[in-house]
Every structure is written in C-alpha cells, then in structure tokens.
Amino acid sequence: MRWNLRLVAAEQGIWKSTEMRRRLADAGLEISAGKMSNLWIGNPTTIRLDDLDVICVVLDCTPADLLICEPDQVAARKPPRSDTGTGDAPPPRLGRHRSVPPA
C-alpha cells in the first residue's frame, strides 16, 4: 500500500502539514506534530480507523483515495518457486512460528 495523503490534501488546497493539522484539530482530531509529520511525509505503519475517518471527512475523500494498492509490491514479496523435481513440497508456514501447546 502507498499512502497518498499529500496528493489528496493538495487537491483540496492544503499544501502544508500545519494547515492539515489545524483542519484536523477543527474537526476534533488532535494530532501531535511528530505524528502529523509521519502522516504527511511517509507511509504510516499504522493508522487508527477513527483517525482515518476524520481525515476522510476533512479531505472530502474515501480511504481508497488515501490508500493506493500496489500489486507489484505484493508479487515482489512472493518467494520464488523452485522446480527441483522432488514432487509437491508442502507450502511454507506463514506468520509466526508458534509451537503447539502441550497436550
């Protein structure tokens, strides 16, 4: 996913993060300067849905306008297939490798 806040804000005439922060505060969302900086210049690793809702109201947009799917990035993360000729290998375990609790 790519975060598209700056472009959507620019389309609404908001060119500075301080202006965006002020408008969010006017809508009831107080954001620290550091968090606003992360939202403005980068790809946030997390965002609260309540915060996203306020951002969308302020910018008169939808989450789809702010979050751009990047299928090429997903394909790049996929491990390469190896054709070793040894038959069907079990699929790799995804996620955390947790042990099974004792019986």
Secondary structure, 3 states (H helix, E strand, C coil): CEECHHHHHHHCCCCCHHHHHHHHHHCCCCCCHHHHHHHHHCCCCCCCHHHHHHHHHHHCCCHHHHEECCHHHHHHHCCCCCCCCCCCCCCCCCCCCCCCCCC
